[in-house]
Amino acid sequence: MANTHKQNVEASRDAIRAKIGGAKPKIAIILGSGLGGLAEKIENSVTIPYADLPGFPTLTVAGHVGAVVVGRLGGVDVLAFKGRKHFYETDDAYPLKTMIRTAKALGIETLFLSNAAGSLRDFMLPGSLMMILDHINYMGINPLVGPNDDDFGSRFSPMSDAWDPALRDKLMQTAQDEDITLHEGVYMAFRGPSFETPAEIRMARTMGADAVGMSSVPDCIIARHCGLRVVGCSCITNLGAGLSDEVLSHEHTLENAARGAADFERLVASFAGRL
Ligand code: HPA
């Protein structure tokens, strides 16, 4: 018989534990598009391919190897997820649930989410970072639809403090101490994979968004459901469609994420060290 979700989470937890010795990661980090370089900054690291972890995603994009990286960052044990599946690739929330619930099963309490995003504000330029204050789920899906997994959380999850107020304060303080400019704003998730039209970008602004992207919101919802605290930031890679003359593409996203990556890596390392 196929494993239940809980069995997969427990088997993945045990497989990670068996590889990481006595390490006790305090924080899990989901690395967004173009931000995977942080994994190389993790010291004394152990890399565990998703293929060895039951229920983890199978990545299809050539050259993308999904892996969990555990080691030291900012003087504490951390766990990074390198690679994930977006909802423009699949309808299936299962692999993302397995990743996040495995972090919880390992005793981790905090999930740091990162993504590449388009800015709706002319003062938030490509290469800059925006701390996520709150989100708007405009994906047309919710990863918790379907029977509730009572093993992990209750049916109706409050989302009033989805992005943890105390952790947001800590992240902003970290940025100030490190002399990193950290904007703040509301992240609105579209499902993609096409970028938005200029009319959709105008709508997003009217609805109260400061940045748009195609990820992190399902991750946040799954994490809150199982009781993880969530904090995170967007790396701005472009102005939203119609706000500049740029033609958007994935290559453009990756190129510009590299401009914010150094600040991002410093910010996360210093933040982890304060937990
Ligand atoms: N829209 C959606 N997702 C994105 C964008 C954008 O402008 N830039 C990077 N990811």
py3Dmol code that shows the C-alpha trace and the ligand (Angstrom):
import py3Dmol

protein = """\
ATOM      1  CA  MET A   1       0.000   0.000   0.000  1.00  0.00           C
ATOM      2  CA  ALA A   2       1.189   3.531  -0.716  1.00  0.00           C
ATOM      3  CA  ASN A   3       2.505   5.521   2.251  1.00  0.00           C
ATOM      4  CA  THR A   4       0.186   7.976   3.934  1.00  0.00           C
ATOM      5  CA  HIS A   5       1.225  11.608   3.955  1.00  0.00           C
ATOM      6  CA  LYS A   6       2.175  11.341   7.641  1.00  0.00           C
ATOM      7  CA  GLN A   7       4.345   8.303   6.921  1.00  0.00           C
ATOM      8  CA  ASN A   8       6.137  10.188   4.143  1.00  0.00           C
ATOM      9  CA  VAL A   9       6.745  13.183   6.398  1.00  0.00           C
ATOM     10  CA  GLU A  10       8.107  10.933   9.169  1.00  0.00           C
ATOM     11  CA  ALA A  11      10.260   8.935   6.749  1.00  0.00           C
ATOM     12  CA  SER A  12      11.674  12.158   5.267  1.00  0.00           C
ATOM     13  CA  ARG A  13      12.317  13.541   8.765  1.00  0.00           C
ATOM     14  CA  ASP A  14      14.144  10.348   9.743  1.00  0.00           C
ATOM     15  CA  ALA A  15      16.166  10.292   6.508  1.00  0.00           C
ATOM     16  CA  ILE A  16      17.306  13.884   7.139  1.00  0.00           C
ATOM     17  CA  ARG A  17      18.072  13.194  10.816  1.00  0.00           C
ATOM     18  CA  ALA A  18      20.162  10.167   9.875  1.00  0.00           C
ATOM     19  CA  LYS A  19      22.378  12.381   7.676  1.00  0.00           C
ATOM     20  CA  ILE A  20      22.834  15.477   9.841  1.00  0.00           C
ATOM     21  CA  GLY A  21      24.266  14.016  13.027  1.00  0.00           C
ATOM     22  CA  GLY A  22      23.333  16.091  16.043  1.00  0.00           C
ATOM     23  CA  ALA A  23      22.477  19.256  14.082  1.00  0.00           C
ATOM     24  CA  LYS A  24      19.257  20.921  15.231  1.00  0.00           C
ATOM     25  CA  PRO A  25      18.164  23.417  12.581  1.00  0.00           C
ATOM     26  CA  LYS A  26      16.308  26.388  14.080  1.00  0.00           C
ATOM     27  CA  ILE A  27      15.031  27.796  10.820  1.00  0.00           C
ATOM     28  CA  ALA A  28      14.093  26.468   7.393  1.00  0.00           C
ATOM     29  CA  ILE A  29      14.602  28.662   4.353  1.00  0.00           C
ATOM     30  CA  ILE A  30      12.881  28.223   0.997  1.00  0.00           C
ATOM     31  CA  LEU A  31      15.187  29.711  -1.608  1.00  0.00           C
ATOM     32  CA  GLY A  32      13.419  31.666  -4.340  1.00  0.00           C
ATOM     33  CA  SER A  33      14.309  31.972  -8.017  1.00  0.00           C
ATOM     34  CA  GLY A  34      17.867  33.204  -8.442  1.00  0.00           C
ATOM     35  CA  LEU A  35      18.505  33.104  -4.676  1.00  0.00           C
ATOM     36  CA  GLY A  36      19.835  29.531  -4.477  1.00  0.00           C
ATOM     37  CA  GLY A  37      23.379  30.850  -3.942  1.00  0.00           C
ATOM     38  CA  LEU A  38      22.634  31.108  -0.226  1.00  0.00           C
ATOM     39  CA  ALA A  39      22.950  27.316  -0.027  1.00  0.00           C
ATOM     40  CA  GLU A  40      26.655  27.668  -0.908  1.00  0.00           C
ATOM     41  CA  LYS A  41      27.148  29.988   2.064  1.00  0.00           C
ATOM     42  CA  ILE A  42      26.011  27.295   4.492  1.00  0.00           C
ATOM     43  CA  GLU A  43      29.086  25.877   6.247  1.00  0.00           C
ATOM     44  CA  ASN A  44      29.836  22.246   7.126  1.00  0.00           C
ATOM     45  CA  SER A  45      26.846  21.408   5.008  1.00  0.00           C
ATOM     46  CA  VAL A  46      25.189  18.111   4.259  1.00  0.00           C
ATOM     47  CA  THR A  47      23.161  17.893   1.039  1.00  0.00           C
ATOM     48  CA  ILE A  48      20.287  15.452   0.760  1.00  0.00           C
ATOM     49  CA  PRO A  49      18.667  15.156  -2.694  1.00  0.00           C
ATOM     50  CA  TYR A  50      14.871  15.319  -2.777  1.00  0.00           C
ATOM     51  CA  ALA A  51      15.001  11.972  -4.593  1.00  0.00           C
ATOM     52  CA  ASP A  52      15.996  10.378  -1.248  1.00  0.00           C
ATOM     53  CA  LEU A  53      13.038  11.935   0.586  1.00  0.00           C
ATOM     54  CA  PRO A  54       9.609  10.321   0.092  1.00  0.00           C
ATOM     55  CA  GLY A  55       6.873  12.752  -0.955  1.00  0.00           C
ATOM     56  CA  PHE A  56       9.327  15.520  -1.892  1.00  0.00           C
ATOM     57  CA  PRO A  57       8.980  17.164  -5.326  1.00  0.00           C
ATOM     58  CA  THR A  58      10.465  15.745  -8.486  1.00  0.00           C
ATOM     59  CA  LEU A  59      11.890  18.730 -10.327  1.00  0.00           C
ATOM     60  CA  THR A  60      11.540  18.761 -14.061  1.00  0.00           C
ATOM     61  CA  VAL A  61      13.512  21.825 -15.180  1.00  0.00           C
ATOM     62  CA  ALA A  62      16.848  20.786 -16.676  1.00  0.00           C
ATOM     63  CA  GLY A  63      19.796  21.605 -14.425  1.00  0.00           C
ATOM     64  CA  HIS A  64      17.651  21.993 -11.300  1.00  0.00           C
ATOM     65  CA  VAL A  65      18.527  19.491  -8.619  1.00  0.00           C
ATOM     66  CA  GLY A  66      16.180  19.638  -5.682  1.00  0.00           C
ATOM     67  CA  ALA A  67      17.975  19.204  -2.379  1.00  0.00           C
ATOM     68  CA  VAL A  68      17.801  19.890   1.318  1.00  0.00           C
ATOM     69  CA  VAL A  69      20.996  21.553   2.590  1.00  0.00           C
ATOM     70  CA  VAL A  70      21.666  21.496   6.336  1.00  0.00           C
ATOM     71  CA  GLY A  71      24.590  23.231   8.037  1.00  0.00           C
ATOM     72  CA  ARG A  72      25.712  26.380   9.847  1.00  0.00           C
ATOM     73  CA  LEU A  73      24.736  29.912   8.846  1.00  0.00           C
ATOM     74  CA  GLY A  74      25.166  32.953  11.059  1.00  0.00           C
ATOM     75  CA  GLY A  75      26.402  30.638  13.802  1.00  0.00           C
ATOM     76  CA  VAL A  76      23.266  28.491  13.998  1.00  0.00           C
ATOM     77  CA  ASP A  77      22.067  25.290  12.364  1.00  0.00           C
ATOM     78  CA  VAL A  78      19.790  25.981   9.399  1.00  0.00           C
ATOM     79  CA  LEU A  79      17.989  23.920   6.788  1.00  0.00           C
ATOM     80  CA  ALA A  80      17.586  25.251   3.243  1.00  0.00           C
ATOM     81  CA  PHE A  81      15.261  23.928   0.575  1.00  0.00           C
ATOM     82  CA  LYS A  82      16.899  24.327  -2.798  1.00  0.00           C
ATOM     83  CA  GLY A  83      14.263  23.941  -5.475  1.00  0.00           C
ATOM     84  CA  ARG A  84      10.522  23.626  -5.204  1.00  0.00           C
ATOM     85  CA  LYS A  85       7.497  23.169  -7.421  1.00  0.00           C
ATOM     86  CA  HIS A  86       5.332  26.185  -8.196  1.00  0.00           C
ATOM     87  CA  PHE A  87       1.624  26.187  -8.805  1.00  0.00           C
ATOM     88  CA  TYR A  88       2.272  27.125 -12.419  1.00  0.00           C
ATOM     89  CA  GLU A  89       3.879  23.700 -12.769  1.00  0.00           C
ATOM     90  CA  THR A  90       1.329  21.592 -10.950  1.00  0.00           C
ATOM     91  CA  ASP A  91      -2.100  21.508  -9.307  1.00  0.00           C
ATOM     92  CA  ASP A  92      -0.720  19.277  -6.613  1.00  0.00           C
ATOM     93  CA  ALA A  93       0.138  20.800  -3.229  1.00  0.00           C
ATOM     94  CA  TYR A  94       1.356  17.458  -1.876  1.00  0.00           C
ATOM     95  CA  PRO A  95       5.121  17.882  -2.464  1.00  0.00           C
ATOM     96  CA  LEU A  96       5.142  21.386  -0.967  1.00  0.00           C
ATOM     97  CA  LYS A  97       3.176  20.128   2.037  1.00  0.00           C
ATOM     98  CA  THR A  98       5.676  17.325   2.543  1.00  0.00           C
ATOM     99  CA  MET A  99       8.626  19.745   2.499  1.00  0.00           C
ATOM    100  CA  ILE A 100       7.121  22.198   4.961  1.00  0.00           C
ATOM    101  CA  ARG A 101       5.651  19.600   7.318  1.00  0.00           C
ATOM    102  CA  THR A 102       8.971  17.748   7.358  1.00  0.00           C
ATOM    103  CA  ALA A 103      10.616  20.966   8.589  1.00  0.00           C
ATOM    104  CA  LYS A 104       8.014  21.126  11.347  1.00  0.00           C
ATOM    105  CA  ALA A 105       8.543  17.433  12.198  1.00  0.00           C
ATOM    106  CA  LEU A 106      12.272  18.155  12.602  1.00  0.00           C
ATOM    107  CA  GLY A 107      11.426  20.565  15.414  1.00  0.00           C
ATOM    108  CA  ILE A 108      11.950  23.720  13.344  1.00  0.00           C
ATOM    109  CA  GLU A 109       9.752  26.633  14.433  1.00  0.00           C
ATOM    110  CA  THR A 110      10.437  29.306  11.824  1.00  0.00           C
ATOM    111  CA  LEU A 111      10.136  29.284   8.036  1.00  0.00           C
ATOM    112  CA  PHE A 112      11.892  31.980   5.997  1.00  0.00           C
ATOM    113  CA  LEU A 113      10.305  32.423   2.571  1.00  0.00           C
ATOM    114  CA  SER A 114      12.017  34.162  -0.315  1.00  0.00           C
ATOM    115  CA  ASN A 115      11.001  34.867  -3.873  1.00  0.00           C
ATOM    116  CA  ALA A 116      11.651  36.976  -6.938  1.00  0.00           C
ATOM    117  CA  ALA A 117       8.958  39.594  -7.473  1.00  0.00           C
ATOM    118  CA  GLY A 118       7.870  42.497  -9.625  1.00  0.00           C
ATOM    119  CA  SER A 119       7.596  45.890  -7.915  1.00  0.00           C
ATOM    120  CA  LEU A 120       4.515  48.097  -8.061  1.00  0.00           C
ATOM    121  CA  ARG A 121       6.332  51.056  -6.479  1.00  0.00           C
ATOM    122  CA  ASP A 122       8.736  53.252  -8.394  1.00  0.00           C
ATOM    123  CA  PHE A 123      11.025  53.626  -5.369  1.00  0.00           C
ATOM    124  CA  MET A 124      11.462  49.825  -5.086  1.00  0.00           C
ATOM    125  CA  LEU A 125      13.866  49.103  -7.906  1.00  0.00           C
ATOM    126  CA  PRO A 126      15.361  45.884  -9.322  1.00  0.00           C
ATOM    127  CA  GLY A 127      17.994  44.472  -6.983  1.00  0.00           C
ATOM    128  CA  SER A 128      16.261  45.766  -3.853  1.00  0.00           C
ATOM    129  CA  LEU A 129      14.628  43.708  -1.108  1.00  0.00           C
ATOM    130  CA  MET A 130      11.092  43.969   0.276  1.00  0.00           C
ATOM    131  CA  MET A 131      10.079  42.403   3.569  1.00  0.00           C
ATOM    132  CA  ILE A 132       6.634  40.827   3.245  1.00  0.00           C
ATOM    133  CA  LEU A 133       4.151  42.393   5.674  1.00  0.00           C
ATOM    134  CA  ASP A 134       1.122  40.509   4.451  1.00  0.00           C
ATOM    135  CA  HIS A 135      -0.138  38.820   1.312  1.00  0.00           C
ATOM    136  CA  ILE A 136      -3.075  38.668  -1.062  1.00  0.00           C
ATOM    137  CA  ASN A 137      -3.792  35.204  -2.398  1.00  0.00           C
ATOM    138  CA  TYR A 138      -4.871  35.868  -5.978  1.00  0.00           C
ATOM    139  CA  MET A 139      -3.823  32.439  -7.278  1.00  0.00           C
ATOM    140  CA  GLY A 140      -7.342  31.075  -7.406  1.00  0.00           C
ATOM    141  CA  ILE A 141      -6.197  28.085  -5.367  1.00  0.00           C
ATOM    142  CA  ASN A 142      -5.538  27.312  -1.733  1.00  0.00           C
ATOM    143  CA  PRO A 143      -3.152  24.444  -0.932  1.00  0.00           C
ATOM    144  CA  LEU A 144      -5.374  23.309   1.961  1.00  0.00           C
ATOM    145  CA  VAL A 145      -8.417  22.578  -0.228  1.00  0.00           C
ATOM    146  CA  GLY A 146      -9.539  18.954   0.161  1.00  0.00           C
ATOM    147  CA  PRO A 147      -9.849  16.781   3.243  1.00  0.00           C
ATOM    148  CA  ASN A 148      -8.062  18.344   6.210  1.00  0.00           C
ATOM    149  CA  ASP A 149      -4.865  16.610   7.366  1.00  0.00           C
ATOM    150  CA  ASP A 150      -5.772  16.544  11.063  1.00  0.00           C
ATOM    151  CA  ASP A 151      -2.309  15.155  11.823  1.00  0.00           C
ATOM    152  CA  PHE A 152      -0.838  18.549  10.998  1.00  0.00           C
ATOM    153  CA  GLY A 153      -3.384  21.242  11.760  1.00  0.00           C
ATOM    154  CA  SER A 154      -7.031  22.180  12.054  1.00  0.00           C
ATOM    155  CA  ARG A 155      -9.526  22.814   9.261  1.00  0.00           C
ATOM    156  CA  PHE A 156      -9.711  26.612   9.392  1.00  0.00           C
ATOM    157  CA  SER A 157      -6.422  28.431   9.845  1.00  0.00           C
ATOM    158  CA  PRO A 158      -6.433  32.057  10.989  1.00  0.00           C
ATOM    159  CA  MET A 159      -4.278  34.215   8.727  1.00  0.00           C
ATOM    160  CA  SER A 160      -4.402  37.486  10.652  1.00  0.00           C
ATOM    161  CA  ASP A 161      -0.743  37.226  11.683  1.00  0.00           C
ATOM    162  CA  ALA A 162       0.344  35.146   8.707  1.00  0.00           C
ATOM    163  CA  TRP A 163       3.655  37.013   8.473  1.00  0.00           C
ATOM    164  CA  ASP A 164       4.789  37.020  12.093  1.00  0.00           C
ATOM    165  CA  PRO A 165       4.856  40.540  13.591  1.00  0.00           C
ATOM    166  CA  ALA A 166       7.713  39.846  16.047  1.00  0.00           C
ATOM    167  CA  LEU A 167       9.853  38.188  13.367  1.00  0.00           C
ATOM    168  CA  ARG A 168       9.158  41.078  10.993  1.00  0.00           C
ATOM    169  CA  ASP A 169      10.459  43.487  13.620  1.00  0.00           C
ATOM    170  CA  LYS A 170      13.529  41.325  14.076  1.00  0.00           C
ATOM    171  CA  LEU A 171      14.163  41.176  10.329  1.00  0.00           C
ATOM    172  CA  MET A 172      13.820  44.952   9.956  1.00  0.00           C
ATOM    173  CA  GLN A 173      16.171  45.504  12.899  1.00  0.00           C
ATOM    174  CA  THR A 174      18.650  43.076  11.307  1.00  0.00           C
ATOM    175  CA  ALA A 175      18.549  45.034   8.049  1.00  0.00           C
ATOM    176  CA  GLN A 176      19.151  48.309   9.866  1.00  0.00           C
ATOM    177  CA  ASP A 177      22.093  46.886  11.813  1.00  0.00           C
ATOM    178  CA  GLU A 178      23.578  45.423   8.638  1.00  0.00           C
ATOM    179  CA  ASP A 179      23.026  48.632   6.660  1.00  0.00           C
ATOM    180  CA  ILE A 180      20.820  46.867   4.130  1.00  0.00           C
ATOM    181  CA  THR A 181      17.895  48.745   2.594  1.00  0.00           C
ATOM    182  CA  LEU A 182      14.808  46.669   3.286  1.00  0.00           C
ATOM    183  CA  HIS A 183      11.510  47.966   1.929  1.00  0.00           C
ATOM    184  CA  GLU A 184       8.280  46.544   3.254  1.00  0.00           C
ATOM    185  CA  GLY A 185       4.973  45.811   1.616  1.00  0.00           C
ATOM    186  CA  VAL A 186       2.158  43.506   0.621  1.00  0.00           C
ATOM    187  CA  TYR A 187       2.945  40.618  -1.739  1.00  0.00           C
ATOM    188  CA  MET A 188       0.233  39.541  -4.145  1.00  0.00           C
ATOM    189  CA  ALA A 189       0.508  36.061  -5.649  1.00  0.00           C
ATOM    190  CA  PHE A 190      -0.687  35.359  -9.178  1.00  0.00           C
ATOM    191  CA  ARG A 191      -0.597  31.787 -10.375  1.00  0.00           C
ATOM    192  CA  GLY A 192       1.397  32.461 -13.550  1.00  0.00           C
ATOM    193  CA  PRO A 193       3.173  31.166 -15.554  1.00  0.00           C
ATOM    194  CA  SER A 194       2.461  34.146 -17.790  1.00  0.00           C
ATOM    195  CA  PHE A 195       3.470  37.479 -16.316  1.00  0.00           C
ATOM    196  CA  GLU A 196       0.713  39.988 -15.579  1.00  0.00           C
ATOM    197  CA  THR A 197      -0.745  42.420 -18.080  1.00  0.00           C
ATOM    198  CA  PRO A 198      -0.400  46.169 -17.402  1.00  0.00           C
ATOM    199  CA  ALA A 199      -4.137  46.203 -16.531  1.00  0.00           C
ATOM    200  CA  GLU A 200      -3.598  43.442 -13.971  1.00  0.00           C
ATOM    201  CA  ILE A 201      -0.712  45.395 -12.480  1.00  0.00           C
ATOM    202  CA  ARG A 202      -2.939  48.477 -12.147  1.00  0.00           C
ATOM    203  CA  MET A 203      -5.566  46.274 -10.498  1.00  0.00           C
ATOM    204  CA  ALA A 204      -2.978  44.830  -8.080  1.00  0.00           C
ATOM    205  CA  ARG A 205      -1.961  48.346  -7.050  1.00  0.00           C
ATOM    206  CA  THR A 206      -5.582  49.354  -6.512  1.00  0.00           C
ATOM    207  CA  MET A 207      -6.108  46.236  -4.393  1.00  0.00           C
ATOM    208  CA  GLY A 208      -3.283  47.228  -2.062  1.00  0.00           C
ATOM    209  CA  ALA A 209      -0.328  45.216  -3.306  1.00  0.00           C
ATOM    210  CA  ASP A 210       3.256  46.514  -3.418  1.00  0.00           C
ATOM    211  CA  ALA A 211       4.811  43.568  -5.255  1.00  0.00           C
ATOM    212  CA  VAL A 212       3.624  40.642  -7.370  1.00  0.00           C
ATOM    213  CA  GLY A 213       4.971  37.132  -7.793  1.00  0.00           C
ATOM    214  CA  MET A 214       4.091  33.488  -8.354  1.00  0.00           C
ATOM    215  CA  SER A 215       5.080  31.787  -5.113  1.00  0.00           C
ATOM    216  CA  SER A 216       5.425  31.925  -1.302  1.00  0.00           C
ATOM    217  CA  VAL A 217       1.710  32.372  -0.535  1.00  0.00           C
ATOM    218  CA  PRO A 218       0.861  28.643  -0.646  1.00  0.00           C
ATOM    219  CA  ASP A 219       4.013  27.994   1.407  1.00  0.00           C
ATOM    220  CA  CYS A 220       2.890  30.517   4.009  1.00  0.00           C
ATOM    221  CA  ILE A 221      -0.601  29.002   4.215  1.00  0.00           C
ATOM    222  CA  ILE A 222       0.732  25.449   4.649  1.00  0.00           C
ATOM    223  CA  ALA A 223       3.231  26.645   7.258  1.00  0.00           C
ATOM    224  CA  ARG A 224       0.647  28.543   9.303  1.00  0.00           C
ATOM    225  CA  HIS A 225      -1.695  25.533   9.200  1.00  0.00           C
ATOM    226  CA  CYS A 226       0.948  23.367  10.920  1.00  0.00           C
ATOM    227  CA  GLY A 227       1.976  26.102  13.364  1.00  0.00           C
ATOM    228  CA  LEU A 228       5.252  27.342  11.883  1.00  0.00           C
ATOM    229  CA  ARG A 229       6.041  31.042  12.227  1.00  0.00           C
ATOM    230  CA  VAL A 230       6.631  32.699   8.868  1.00  0.00           C
ATOM    231  CA  VAL A 231       8.852  35.579   7.822  1.00  0.00           C
ATOM    232  CA  GLY A 232      10.299  36.473   4.462  1.00  0.00           C
ATOM    233  CA  CYS A 233      11.255  38.848   1.749  1.00  0.00           C
ATOM    234  CA  SER A 234      11.013  39.410  -1.982  1.00  0.00           C
ATOM    235  CA  CYS A 235      13.954  40.203  -4.168  1.00  0.00           C
ATOM    236  CA  ILE A 236      12.667  42.781  -6.643  1.00  0.00           C
ATOM    237  CA  THR A 237      13.737  41.790 -10.153  1.00  0.00           C
ATOM    238  CA  ASN A 238      11.670  44.215 -12.230  1.00  0.00           C
ATOM    239  CA  LEU A 239       8.922  46.784 -12.202  1.00  0.00           C
ATOM    240  CA  GLY A 240       5.490  45.291 -12.855  1.00  0.00           C
ATOM    241  CA  ALA A 241       4.337  45.021 -16.472  1.00  0.00           C
ATOM    242  CA  GLY A 242       3.612  48.416 -17.986  1.00  0.00           C
ATOM    243  CA  LEU A 243       5.530  50.339 -15.320  1.00  0.00           C
ATOM    244  CA  SER A 244       8.711  50.286 -17.410  1.00  0.00           C
ATOM    245  CA  ASP A 245       9.730  49.426 -20.973  1.00  0.00           C
ATOM    246  CA  GLU A 246      11.415  46.174 -19.978  1.00  0.00           C
ATOM    247  CA  VAL A 247      10.283  42.937 -21.573  1.00  0.00           C
ATOM    248  CA  LEU A 248       9.879  40.377 -18.776  1.00  0.00           C
ATOM    249  CA  SER A 249      11.310  36.881 -19.009  1.00  0.00           C
ATOM    250  CA  HIS A 250      12.595  34.214 -16.647  1.00  0.00           C
ATOM    251  CA  GLU A 251      16.181  35.017 -17.724  1.00  0.00           C
ATOM    252  CA  HIS A 252      15.583  38.637 -16.831  1.00  0.00           C
ATOM    253  CA  THR A 253      14.249  37.543 -13.416  1.00  0.00           C
ATOM    254  CA  LEU A 254      17.315  35.391 -12.709  1.00  0.00           C
ATOM    255  CA  GLU A 255      19.754  38.082 -13.880  1.00  0.00           C
ATOM    256  CA  ASN A 256      18.215  40.708 -11.639  1.00  0.00           C
ATOM    257  CA  ALA A 257      17.809  38.411  -8.648  1.00  0.00           C
ATOM    258  CA  ALA A 258      21.600  38.097  -8.730  1.00  0.00           C
ATOM    259  CA  ARG A 259      21.763  41.872  -8.067  1.00  0.00           C
ATOM    260  CA  GLY A 260      19.931  41.454  -4.774  1.00  0.00           C
ATOM    261  CA  ALA A 261      21.454  38.127  -3.822  1.00  0.00           C
ATOM    262  CA  ALA A 262      24.440  39.459  -1.865  1.00  0.00           C
ATOM    263  CA  ASP A 263      22.230  41.607   0.403  1.00  0.00           C
ATOM    264  CA  PHE A 264      19.764  38.742   0.704  1.00  0.00           C
ATOM    265  CA  GLU A 265      22.464  36.306   1.827  1.00  0.00           C
ATOM    266  CA  ARG A 266      23.845  38.730   4.399  1.00  0.00           C
ATOM    267  CA  LEU A 267      20.377  39.533   5.698  1.00  0.00           C
ATOM    268  CA  VAL A 268      19.340  35.907   6.165  1.00  0.00           C
ATOM    269  CA  ALA A 269      22.639  34.882   7.793  1.00  0.00           C
ATOM    270  CA  SER A 270      22.472  37.733  10.276  1.00  0.00           C
ATOM    271  CA  PHE A 271      18.778  37.128  10.980  1.00  0.00           C
ATOM    272  CA  ALA A 272      19.360  33.398  11.596  1.00  0.00           C
ATOM    273  CA  GLY A 273      22.089  34.296  14.085  1.00  0.00           C
ATOM    274  CA  ARG A 274      19.581  36.282  16.159  1.00  0.00           C
ATOM    275  CA  LEU A 275      17.031  33.521  16.598  1.00  0.00           C
TER     276      LEU A 275
END
"""
ligand_1 = """\
10
HPA
N 5.335 39.092 -11.894
C 5.192 37.861 -11.367
N 6.200 37.143 -10.911
C 7.421 37.683 -10.960
C 7.645 38.961 -11.487
C 6.535 39.701 -11.977
O 6.647 40.848 -12.457
N 8.982 39.196 -11.401
C 9.538 38.096 -10.817
N 8.597 37.166 -10.552
"""
view = py3Dmol.view(width=600, height=400)
view.addModel(protein, "pdb")
view.setStyle({"model": 0}, {"cartoon": {"style": "trace"}})
view.addModel(ligand_1, "xyz")
view.setStyle({"model": 1}, {"stick": {}})
view.zoomTo()
view.show()
